[in-house]
Amino acid sequence: MGTLTASRQGQRRSQQEQRRGHQPPRRPPQPPKQRRGRGRGTIAIGISILLAAAAATVGFSDLVVTEDETEEVRSRRRARTFWRTFEIQSLDGTGNNRRHPEWGVAGQPYLRVAPADYADGLSEPQAGPASRFISNRVFNDTNRNVFSENTLSQWTFVWGQFTDHNMGLVQGGDEEADMPFDAADPLESFTNDAGVLPFTRSAAAPGTGETTPREQINTLNSYIDGDVLYSNDVARLEWLREGPVDGDMSNNGAKLRLDENGLLPRADILGDPASAPAMDLDGRMRGTPEAARIAGDKRANESLDLTATHTLFAREHNRIVDELPDSLSEERKFQLARRVVIAEIQYITYREYLPTMGVDLPRYRGYRSRTNATVSNEFATVGYRAHSLIHGDVELTGATTRYTTEQLAAIEAQGIEIERAEDGSTVHFTVPLNLAFFNPDLVEQLQLGPLLQGIGVETQYNNDEMIDNQLRSVMFQIPTAANPACLDGAELPDCFQGVIDLGALDVERGRDHGMPSYNDMREAYGLDRIESFTDLTGEDTDQFPADPELTAGDEVNDPDSIDFMTVTDAAGLTEDANLEERVGGPAVEVVKRTTLASRLRAIFGDVDSIDAFTGMVSEAHVEGTEFGELQLAMWRQQFTALRDGDRFFYGNDPGLRDIRRIYGIDFRTNLGDVIARNTDIPREEMDENVFLVPAA
């Protein structure tokens, strides 16, 4: 409704008072007024006298307000109004949902979509086939690569990990529950001196697991709000920001701390590495903790690509700070840059990443305080685990002039393959994934620009049941002294003496967290239950073939059961998988000697016995997406809740519009633009959508 004028307001009040039996006070009699027309002459004469006097003292031109000056005044007024209403987003999610203050806040239990499923109803994990036994028969890629049928780039799994670390990290526990390792398994090709696969259960949320089902704690807040860069801890953030680390946030600079080369700071940048925030240390970094690069999330050194992405957005924060006026305080510049970077991450996630993956969400209709944005246990433990996407190597190309002969020799000496162009203009690097783990110095050696560009050029692996052996068997392991340069390929089992299996960990974590079975999970997400193994995989049969290469009656334990027979590329060309030289493109579809459905039937016996993770990754893809039905439903539900239940989501945050109007900084950007702004890679040398591999 429009605003009432003063006279209409008075008339309405008078009418209301009369209806209540009251009379407004009567005005005393007024003396008659002398009529003077409209008084224009008197007013005009007065104004003329004032202007003349002013002109005589300061000059008439000094009184004219120019259009530029008027806009400057308006801009200052808008800025004052903005800062009176600008709400600083908390680090841990507190205050995001005012109706339900505990929703999405760090340190709270994960949400449950389905009832917890423990063997004793409280805490004991469900029994099932050994996780490594499942892995050897289902997740084993036998050192073959199968790529995305939708030509998605490696940015899809890199961005997925970056956003995962923004909204979830389960609280670790100290209850050891190692997984069995059977060295006599006919499908086991790796040596494991430990004799078991190490596993520690997640900590139980206080008050759970004894009289009520065991729950787990998310140590991060659930909102996509830059935790990965800024952390949810004030003390950690103080170290991350430029300035002294003395417990006084008021003397911090607006920028994030970087080294002299614009890279994430090492733990020893301020002297004592022990005083730096804690970071996860594994693999090669165990012996050199001072070399850890420090970021908002302690997992930033896990992989080369992840460290590079952290670096990119730390640079983007600092770039935005440089765009802000010097008149602003350091704290205000920091908070403005933080708000914009958070919105950029959200914008890229919802406008590029999810659509490219084939995740279509309901139309956004604004913030909903009754939508719980808390990350669900099912999504964190099962749905967001897409480890089959991860490449067994990192590839990039750079101009030869970027690197000295000595630098190239040092890179090659580490086990990184270098291929030089015939004309000598470029060098191509292939970094085995094992070398990319916990090796952040490679960002400087290979250079940030070519590294980020390279992620967008290589096709990602298919989101299926197969996981690269770099993750499925030797994740974070160091090669033996006898084979220090043996890092990839069929000879991989000869390189290591321990086994860490990410696929087996995924299965075991589901049991640890009381995940429902595959069919119960489908039902919880509104999907029909699957009645047969072939319905699950989309294959024609769940029976083993009569093949002389297979051991009749014990096919599931025959190593030949997982042989690749044919491969098909994106153009539909099918070839013998065992040809020494194929003419087709990268494989996007494969046929093995036995169907996945037949192996699942032999392992589990009944579709209702399949665990949620194994069943989810075994589903045939929904057309136009990278997912089967269950995983797609889980992503849709969680990312809708993260959007609709976030009061600071970019679509609901008017402060972002004011930042654009007052300071000229727009959060609406794509990932390629962010890379071009913060590296020496020109924008035209990258695809418009870097989540897709450029057309040949």
Secondary structure in CASP SS format (residue, H / E / C, confidence):
PFRMAT SS
TARGET T0000
AUTHOR 0000-0000-0000
METHOD secondary structure of the structure
MODEL  1
M C 1.00
G C 1.00
T C 1.00
L C 1.00
T C 1.00
A H 1.00
S H 1.00
R H 1.00
Q H 1.00
G H 1.00
Q H 1.00
R H 1.00
R H 1.00
S H 1.00
Q H 1.00
Q H 1.00
E H 1.00
Q H 1.00
R H 1.00
R C 1.00
G C 1.00
H C 1.00
Q C 1.00
P C 1.00
P C 1.00
R C 1.00
R C 1.00
P C 1.00
P C 1.00
Q C 1.00
P C 1.00
P C 1.00
K C 1.00
Q C 1.00
R C 1.00
R C 1.00
G C 1.00
R C 1.00
G C 1.00
R H 1.00
G H 1.00
T H 1.00
I H 1.00
A H 1.00
I H 1.00
G H 1.00
I H 1.00
S H 1.00
I H 1.00
L H 1.00
L H 1.00
A H 1.00
A H 1.00
A H 1.00
A H 1.00
A H 1.00
T H 1.00
V H 1.00
G C 1.00
F H 1.00
S H 1.00
D H 1.00
L H 1.00
V C 1.00
V C 1.00
T C 1.00
E H 1.00
D H 1.00
E H 1.00
T H 1.00
E H 1.00
E H 1.00
V H 1.00
R H 1.00
S H 1.00
R H 1.00
R H 1.00
R H 1.00
A H 1.00
R H 1.00
T H 1.00
F H 1.00
W H 1.00
R H 1.00
T H 1.00
F C 1.00
E C 1.00
I C 1.00
Q C 1.00
S C 1.00
L C 1.00
D C 1.00
G C 1.00
T C 1.00
G C 1.00
N C 1.00
N C 1.00
R C 1.00
R C 1.00
H C 1.00
P C 1.00
E C 1.00
W C 1.00
G C 1.00
V C 1.00
A C 1.00
G C 1.00
Q E 1.00
P E 1.00
Y C 1.00
L E 1.00
R C 1.00
V C 1.00
A C 1.00
P C 1.00
A C 1.00
D C 1.00
Y C 1.00
A C 1.00
D C 1.00
G C 1.00
L C 1.00
S C 1.00
E C 1.00
P C 1.00
Q C 1.00
A C 1.00
G C 1.00
P C 1.00
A C 1.00
S H 1.00
R H 1.00
F H 1.00
I H 1.00
S H 1.00
N H 1.00
R H 1.00
V H 1.00
F H 1.00
N E 1.00
D C 1.00
T C 1.00
N C 1.00
R C 1.00
N C 1.00
V C 1.00
F E 1.00
S C 1.00
E C 1.00
N C 1.00
T C 1.00
L E 1.00
S E 1.00
Q C 1.00
W H 1.00
T H 1.00
F H 1.00
V H 1.00
W H 1.00
G H 1.00
Q H 1.00
F H 1.00
T H 1.00
D H 1.00
H H 1.00
N H 1.00
M H 1.00
G C 1.00
L C 1.00
V E 1.00
Q C 1.00
G E 1.00
G E 1.00
D E 1.00
E E 1.00
E E 1.00
A C 1.00
D C 1.00
M E 1.00
P E 1.00
F C 1.00
D C 1.00
A C 1.00
A C 1.00
D C 1.00
P C 1.00
L C 1.00
E C 1.00
S C 1.00
F C 1.00
T C 1.00
N C 1.00
D C 1.00
A C 1.00
G C 1.00
V E 1.00
L E 1.00
P C 1.00
F C 1.00
T E 1.00
R E 1.00
S E 1.00
A C 1.00
A C 1.00
A C 1.00
P C 1.00
G C 1.00
T C 1.00
G C 1.00
E C 1.00
T C 1.00
T C 1.00
P C 1.00
R C 1.00
E C 1.00
Q C 1.00
I E 1.00
N E 1.00
T C 1.00
L C 1.00
N C 1.00
S C 1.00
Y C 1.00
I C 1.00
D C 1.00
G C 1.00
D H 1.00
V H 1.00
L H 1.00
Y H 1.00
S C 1.00
N C 1.00
D C 1.00
V H 1.00
A H 1.00
R H 1.00
L H 1.00
E H 1.00
W H 1.00
L H 1.00
R E 1.00
E C 1.00
G C 1.00
P C 1.00
V C 1.00
D C 1.00
G C 1.00
D C 1.00
M H 1.00
S H 1.00
N H 1.00
N C 1.00
G C 1.00
A C 1.00
K C 1.00
L E 1.00
R C 1.00
L C 1.00
D C 1.00
E C 1.00
N C 1.00
G C 1.00
L C 1.00
L C 1.00
P C 1.00
R E 1.00
A C 1.00
D C 1.00
I C 1.00
L C 1.00
G C 1.00
D C 1.00
P H 1.00
A H 1.00
S H 1.00
A C 1.00
P C 1.00
A C 1.00
M C 1.00
D C 1.00
L C 1.00
D C 1.00
G H 1.00
R H 1.00
M H 1.00
R H 1.00
G H 1.00
T C 1.00
P H 1.00
E H 1.00
A H 1.00
A C 1.00
R E 1.00
I C 1.00
A C 1.00
G C 1.00
D C 1.00
K C 1.00
R C 1.00
A C 1.00
N C 1.00
E C 1.00
S E 1.00
L H 1.00
D H 1.00
L H 1.00
T H 1.00
A H 1.00
T H 1.00
H H 1.00
T H 1.00
L H 1.00
F H 1.00
A H 1.00
R H 1.00
E H 1.00
H H 1.00
N H 1.00
R H 1.00
I H 1.00
V H 1.00
D H 1.00
E H 1.00
L C 1.00
P C 1.00
D C 1.00
S C 1.00
L C 1.00
S C 1.00
E H 1.00
E H 1.00
R H 1.00
K H 1.00
F H 1.00
Q H 1.00
L H 1.00
A H 1.00
R H 1.00
R H 1.00
V H 1.00
V H 1.00
I H 1.00
A H 1.00
E H 1.00
I H 1.00
Q H 1.00
Y H 1.00
I H 1.00
T H 1.00
Y H 1.00
R H 1.00
E H 1.00
Y H 1.00
L H 1.00
P H 1.00
T H 1.00
M H 1.00
G C 1.00
V C 1.00
D C 1.00
L C 1.00
P C 1.00
R C 1.00
Y C 1.00
R C 1.00
G C 1.00
Y C 1.00
R C 1.00
S C 1.00
R C 1.00
T C 1.00
N C 1.00
A C 1.00
T C 1.00
V C 1.00
S E 1.00
N H 1.00
E H 1.00
F H 1.00
A H 1.00
T H 1.00
V H 1.00
G H 1.00
Y C 1.00
R C 1.00
A C 1.00
H H 1.00
S H 1.00
L H 1.00
I C 1.00
H C 1.00
G C 1.00
D E 1.00
V E 1.00
E E 1.00
L E 1.00
T E 1.00
G E 1.00
A E 1.00
T H 1.00
T H 1.00
R H 1.00
Y C 1.00
T C 1.00
T H 1.00
E H 1.00
Q H 1.00
L H 1.00
A H 1.00
A H 1.00
I H 1.00
E H 1.00
A H 1.00
Q C 1.00
G C 1.00
I C 1.00
E E 1.00
I E 1.00
E E 1.00
R E 1.00
A C 1.00
E C 1.00
D C 1.00
G C 1.00
S C 1.00
T E 1.00
V E 1.00
H E 1.00
F E 1.00
T E 1.00
V E 1.00
P E 1.00
L H 1.00
N H 1.00
L H 1.00
A H 1.00
F E 1.00
F C 1.00
N C 1.00
P C 1.00
D H 1.00
L H 1.00
V H 1.00
E H 1.00
Q H 1.00
L H 1.00
Q C 1.00
L H 1.00
G H 1.00
P H 1.00
L H 1.00
L H 1.00
Q H 1.00
G H 1.00
I H 1.00
G C 1.00
V C 1.00
E C 1.00
T E 1.00
Q C 1.00
Y E 1.00
N C 1.00
N C 1.00
D C 1.00
E C 1.00
M C 1.00
I E 1.00
D C 1.00
N H 1.00
Q H 1.00
L H 1.00
R H 1.00
S C 1.00
V E 1.00
M C 1.00
F C 1.00
Q C 1.00
I C 1.00
P C 1.00
T C 1.00
A C 1.00
A C 1.00
N C 1.00
P C 1.00
A C 1.00
C C 1.00
L C 1.00
D C 1.00
G C 1.00
A C 1.00
E C 1.00
L H 1.00
P H 1.00
D H 1.00
C C 1.00
F C 1.00
Q C 1.00
G C 1.00
V C 1.00
I E 1.00
D C 1.00
L H 1.00
G H 1.00
A H 1.00
L H 1.00
D H 1.00
V H 1.00
E H 1.00
R H 1.00
G H 1.00
R H 1.00
D H 1.00
H C 1.00
G C 1.00
M C 1.00
P C 1.00
S E 1.00
Y H 1.00
N H 1.00
D H 1.00
M H 1.00
R H 1.00
E H 1.00
A H 1.00
Y C 1.00
G C 1.00
L C 1.00
D C 1.00
R C 1.00
I C 1.00
E C 1.00
S C 1.00
F H 1.00
T H 1.00
D H 1.00
L H 1.00
T H 1.00
G C 1.00
E C 1.00
D C 1.00
T C 1.00
D C 1.00
Q C 1.00
F C 1.00
P C 1.00
A C 1.00
D C 1.00
P C 1.00
E C 1.00
L C 1.00
T C 1.00
A C 1.00
G C 1.00
D C 1.00
E H 1.00
V H 1.00
N H 1.00
D C 1.00
P H 1.00
D H 1.00
S H 1.00
I H 1.00
D C 1.00
F E 1.00
M E 1.00
T E 1.00
V E 1.00
T E 1.00
D E 1.00
A C 1.00
A C 1.00
G C 1.00
L C 1.00
T E 1.00
E E 1.00
D E 1.00
A C 1.00
N C 1.00
L C 1.00
E C 1.00
E C 1.00
R C 1.00
V C 1.00
G C 1.00
G C 1.00
P C 1.00
A E 1.00
V E 1.00
E E 1.00
V E 1.00
V E 1.00
K E 1.00
R C 1.00
T C 1.00
T C 1.00
L H 1.00
A H 1.00
S H 1.00
R H 1.00
L H 1.00
R H 1.00
A H 1.00
I H 1.00
F H 1.00
G C 1.00
D C 1.00
V H 1.00
D H 1.00
S H 1.00
I C 1.00
D E 1.00
A H 1.00
F H 1.00
T H 1.00
G H 1.00
M H 1.00
V H 1.00
S H 1.00
E C 1.00
A C 1.00
H C 1.00
V C 1.00
E C 1.00
G C 1.00
T C 1.00
E C 1.00
F C 1.00
G C 1.00
E H 1.00
L H 1.00
Q H 1.00
L H 1.00
A H 1.00
M H 1.00
W H 1.00
R H 1.00
Q H 1.00
Q H 1.00
F H 1.00
T H 1.00
A H 1.00
L H 1.00
R H 1.00
D H 1.00
G C 1.00
D C 1.00
R C 1.00
F C 1.00
F C 1.00
Y C 1.00
G C 1.00
N C 1.00
D C 1.00
P H 1.00
G H 1.00
L H 1.00
R H 1.00
D H 1.00
I H 1.00
R H 1.00
R H 1.00
I H 1.00
Y H 1.00
G C 1.00
I C 1.00
D C 1.00
F C 1.00
R C 1.00
T C 1.00
N C 1.00
L H 1.00
G H 1.00
D H 1.00
V H 1.00
I H 1.00
A H 1.00
R H 1.00
N H 1.00
T C 1.00
D C 1.00
I C 1.00
P C 1.00
R H 1.00
E H 1.00
E H 1.00
M C 1.00
D C 1.00
E C 1.00
N C 1.00
V C 1.00
F C 1.00
L E 1.00
V C 1.00
P C 1.00
A C 1.00
A C 1.00
END
